[in-house]
Amino acid sequence: MRVTQTMLSANSLKNLQDSMLRMDKLNTQVSTQKKISKPSDDPVVAMKGIVYRRSLAEVEQFQRNFGEAYNWVENADSALDKAKLALDRVRELVVQTSNDTYDTEQRQAAKAEIEQLKEHLIEIANTKFGEKYLFNGTDTLDAPVSDTGVPINPPNNEEVEIELSPGVYVQVNIPQSSAFSNGTTDVFTVVQNVINELDSGTSTDLSALLTEIDDQISSNTTARAQIGARFNRIELMEARMAEQKVVASRIMSENEDVDFEQVVTELTVQETVHKAALSVASRIIQPTLMDYLR
């Protein structure tokens, strides 16, 4: 086969173009630090990348869910802690006023304070974070207790659950009927009974009310224990989810990211080869008919 100058020039240009394409690919990998810039570069890497990115996105969404879960349990625990302090003060006043040495004026002063404590307990039962009521089950838009201390009937005891792991839902709320009731009587009725007894001026029934107040305090403690147990579980799940994020990020990086040192080395070698090819091509393409006529 006859080899012409045109064939030499065409082959040289083609090889130079291939060399420039390889350099362009390596330059892109160095600048983006990714193995591929479009799916056609490596369909297998691209498909795996979609799966890994979806897994990482799920983990990140679950991590955002933990923030919502912490809002529920921490606000509920804080509210119940304040309710416990109010009930302790009511009990202290009941113990004091159940003594017959207290006169009418002193009983009225205790009654006034307990009335304020009752209003405080109503405010706690109607605690909100954002626009959501904490103690009204899934009905987060309506207050669980009226301004006079009358719980809604029937109470909403539905569980508020948040997905913190694939298919794993954790309850984050405490209903009003558990947090402010012993299952028979609500705390607002008990406190109102204390107020009524102080109005009557007797101390016999006040002593009997101590047991009911203790029951309400016990219910409060039980509710806080439940919240504490859930809080601990949420913390454990969050730590596990953080580990999953690290693993998912590492796997995605291994699939998509380039070995930077290796790519830089290959780019340097390719640049050297390309310069040599340019030098040789300049000699091949240079001759013309006039060169042969000379």
C-alpha positions, 0 to 999 in steps of 0.5 A: 500500500502506498503511504502518502503525505496526506495519510501521514498528516491525517494520522498525525492529526487524529493521534494528536486529537486523541491525545488532547481528549485524554488530556482533557479527561484528566484535566477534568478529573483533576479539577472536579476530583470525580471519575466521571462527569457524565453517565456515559463516561462509566455507566456502572459508576454512574448507576452505583453513584445514584444508589449511594447518593440516595442512601446518603440523602436518606441518612441526612433526612433521618438526621434532620428528623432527630432535631424534630424528635429532640424538640418534642421530648426536651420541651415535654420534659422541661414542661413536666419538670415545671409542673412537678415544681408547682405540684410540690409547692401545692403539696407544701401549702396543703401540709401547712394549711392542714394545721389547725393553727393557721387562721383564716387570713393565712388560709386565704393567702395560701389559697391565692397562691394555689390559684396562681399555681393552678393557672401555671399548671394550665399554661404548662399543659397548653405548652407549645413549641412553634404552632404545635401543642405538646400534650394533645396527641396528634391534634397539635392545633387545639389546646388540651386544657381550657382556660379554666382547667377543664381537659378536652373530652374525650382526650386525644391520646394518639401517639405522635411518631417520627421515623428515625430509621428506615421503618422505625418510628419512635413515639415522642409525645406524652398525652395530657391524660398521662402527664396531668392525670393519674388515670382517675382524676386530673391534676386541675380537679385536685388543685381546685378541690384544695382551693375549695377546701381552703374556702370552706375553712376546714382542715380535715379534708385537706389532709385527705387531699394529700394522697391525691396530690401525691398520686398526681406527683407520681404520675408526673414522675412516671411520665418524665421517666417515659420521656427520659427512656425515649430520649436515651433511645433517640440519642443511641439511634442518632449515634448509629445514624451518624456512623451510617452517614460516615460509611455511606459517604466513604462508599460514595467517595470510593465509587466517585472520587479519583485517586488525586495523586495518580491522576496528577501523575497520569496528567503529567505523563500525558502532557509530556507525551503530547509535547513529544507528539507535537514535536514529531508531527511538526516534522511530518506535516512540514514537508511540501512539494516545494521541499522535494523540488529543492 
